[in-house]
Each structure stands twice: as C-alpha cells, then as structure tokens.
Amino acid sequence: MKKEIEYLKREIALMKVLILDLMPHKEEDWLDSADVKQRFNFSESKLYRLRKANAIPHTKIGGRYHYPKAFFNQYLLNKIEE
C-alpha cells in the first residue's frame, strides 16, 4: 500500500508540472467596466444583463467588476472568422 501511495504522489507532482507548463507565464490582462463600455459601446444596463446571464466572465474586486481581456479578444477573432 505504501508503494502505491508514493507512486500516486509522484504522478500528482508530475501532473502539476505539466499543468504549470501549459499555463501562460505572463499575468492575464483585465478590463474594468469603463473599458468594456467604451470599447464595445455597451451601456451600464447591457453590461449588467451580460453579467447576470453569465454571458461574460467577470470577477468583482473591491466593489468593481473586472473582465478578462482574453475573452473579448477571442470573441472578436471568432466574429472575424464568421
């Protein structure tokens, strides 16, 4: 039983290394609500509805909403390809 546990611990450690290698090494850029509203001509109510419907990823930090820039970049790329 002890050998199996050690084997599993090594496998978990290897998986952690592989996952970390797949993750981007730079910090992700975030946009605040003002940036999103300006870039996409969204009103405050439109942004609220998108958040409420979970149509856009967001997080609230210190009373302000933030959105991952990568999401909007991918959205725009998808629109171009259509």
Beta strands, then each sheet from edge to edge (+ up, - down):
strand 1: 30-32
strand 2: 59-61
strand 3: 64-68
sheet 1: 1+ 3- 2+
end
